[in-house]
Amino acid sequence: MSKKSKSTDQDKNVTAFLIGACDVEIWGMTGSERAERLARRAGIDDIAIGGSDLEPDRSALILRTDTVIDESLVKSLLDHDSLLLVTVDGDHATAIAAHVPADMLDDAGRILRADSFDRDEAAKRGMASKTPEELGGAYNTALRKRAAPFIFELTEDAVPAIEQATFDASYKGVTDFVTKWVWPKPAFPVTQFLSRRGVTPNAVTTASFVCVLLALLFFANGHFLLGAAFGWMMAFLDTVDGKLARVTLTSSKWGNVFDHGIDLISPPFWWYAWWYGLENGNTTVLWTCMWIVVGGYVAGKLLEQAFISGLGIKTHMWQPIDSRFRQITARRNPNLAILTVFALVGFPDIGYIAVAAWVVICFGFHSVRLVQAFLAKRRGIVIRSWMDA
């Protein structure tokens, strides 16, 4: 049987062994490079190509370089001792990766190099085995969706299908309607293009920040359609940088802070700049709307934090209605869509009033849901995501 252990402590005493030298490229990196990135992102700095020497007090993470493994599976594998990750196709099983103590390294290596896998033989040698579904589960907390973790055999012919599948897997399940339905098709070839040229996610995020500033400038000067164009460019690049980071395994703490910082700070400045750029912005109605839109953004964030702090999950993850409402709730992209439509027909001021009304409606909806969730908790109902049920 495998048993749980803390990967944060374990990783310091783990050596990663890469089996094979796959030079087939996916997302601008070879199979061997991807396997090495997987190990390093799991906190393992000691990487061995082949070989079988390992100190007795260390464990081994063994990865085949001719496969594309979901990053979540590697992290889960490190939480178990003496475990093999296997795929099953009908009656045929194949060992893909392993985490084993030093005295099992040779046996595990032979099993991973074999063409087929015998579960009973592995058990005799003290190694348990799990499929991706058994090890990783079906709910991805980070991406807020139900999705089985993936494993693909990496061959030249399979690259297009694997890139499409890993790109699709990098998308969050619960997000706004633009990100979910509009951006995927154009974002895929752009992400491919950038990955093959070694462009980093942080470079894309920097470009999106430039778009933020240009949109702000044009909004404040009453050039609403030009500002909207740069606003949508920023929104598109905000999608691309995240996908690029996930598919190339190059996300970083700084990149995450930079990206989310821009997402968090830019909207209220945009909404203020739009009001500032209106010729009749000083009217009582529009001045009130400015406070509703800008203040409502801040209040909405505080309400979301109250849901997380008090109930342990994000407000749009609780029940299906919350996830569906997330597609249209008054956040950056839905608000920008409203403003763009009204600017196109020559009524940027009416668009601003419409956004203010939508902010009030959405705040009311989320406030009611917060109260309902707390009342449900008081009745002893466990508050968790409907996707994790």
Buried (B, 14 or more C-beta within 10 A) or exposed (E): EBEEBEBEEBBEEBBBBBBBEBEBBBBBBBBBBBBBBBBEBBBBEBBBBEEEEBEEEBBBBBBBBBBBBBBBBBBBBBBBBBBBBBBBEEEEBBBBBBBBBBEBBEBBBEBBEEEEBEBEEBEEBBBBBBBBEEBBBEBBEEBBBBBBBBBBBBEEEBBEEBBEBBBEBBBBBBBBEBBBEBBBEEBBEBBBEBBEEEBBBBBBBBBBBEBBEBBBBBBBEBBBEBBBBBBBBBBBBBBBBBBBBBBBBBBEEEBBEBBEEBBEEBBBBBBBBBBBBBEEBEEEEBEEBBEBBBBBBEBBBEBBEBBEEEBEBBBBBBBEEBBEBBBBBBBBBBBBBBBBEBBEEEEBBEBBBBBBBBBBEBBEBBBEBBEEBBEBBEEEEEBEBEBEE
